[in-house]
Amino acid sequence: MKFKAEIAVMPHDALLDPQGKAVHSGLTNLGFHALNDVRIGKHITLTLEANDEAAALAQAKEACEKLLANPIMEGFRISVHAL
């Protein structure tokens, strides 16, 4: 079966996010004063073959742990659905 894995990789909350700070500053300069914080991350989509949803999730998790996310600086969330 084919599955699509949607992965959100974000910096850990405790770490400084220089890109987020720069975007926050830019948006504030443009008049968006109600912002409290901006965090910048990555959105990754994988299409993969697996026997079931659990196997697809396991593949996506392994990809995150081995390459897509740096566990020292980033966390990730995965959602998987059949195509």
C-alpha positions in Angstrom: 0.0 0.0 0.0 1.1 3.6 -0.6 1.1 6.1 2.3 1.8 9.8 2.7 3.8 10.9 5.7 3.6 14.5 6.7 6.5 15.5 9.0 6.9 18.8 10.9 10.4 19.4 12.2 10.7 22.3 14.7 13.5 23.6 16.9 13.2 22.7 20.6 11.3 25.4 22.6 14.3 25.9 24.8 16.6 26.8 21.9 17.0 30.2 20.4 15.5 30.3 16.9 17.3 33.1 15.0 15.2 32.7 11.9 12.0 33.0 14.0 13.4 36.1 15.7 14.2 37.8 12.4 10.7 37.0 11.0 9.1 38.2 14.3 11.0 41.5 14.0 10.1 41.9 10.3 6.4 41.2 11.0 6.4 43.6 13.9 7.9 46.3 11.6 5.1 45.6 9.2 2.5 46.3 11.9 1.8 42.8 13.2 2.1 43.8 16.9 -0.1 41.0 18.4 2.6 38.4 17.8 4.2 36.8 20.8 6.6 34.4 19.2 7.6 33.0 15.8 9.3 29.7 15.3 10.6 28.5 11.9 10.8 24.8 11.0 10.6 22.4 8.1 7.6 20.6 6.5 8.6 17.3 4.8 6.3 15.0 2.8 7.2 11.4 2.1 5.3 9.0 -0.1 6.2 5.5 0.8 5.2 1.8 0.4 4.3 -0.2 3.5 2.2 -3.1 4.6 0.1 -1.0 6.9 -0.1 2.4 8.6 2.0 1.3 11.6 4.8 0.2 9.3 4.6 3.5 7.3 4.8 5.4 10.6 7.8 3.4 11.7 9.6 4.1 8.4 9.0 7.8 8.6 10.1 7.9 12.2 13.3 6.1 11.3 14.0 8.6 8.5 13.5 11.4 11.0 15.8 9.9 13.5 18.5 9.1 11.0 18.5 12.1 8.7 15.6 14.5 8.7 15.8 15.9 12.2 18.7 16.7 14.5 17.6 15.3 17.9 19.9 17.7 19.8 18.2 20.7 18.3 14.9 19.6 16.9 11.8 17.6 17.6 9.3 16.2 15.0 5.7 15.2 14.6 4.5 12.7 12.0 1.0 12.0 10.6 0.5 9.2 8.1 -2.5 8.4 5.9 -3.1 5.9 3.1 -3.2 7.2 -0.5 
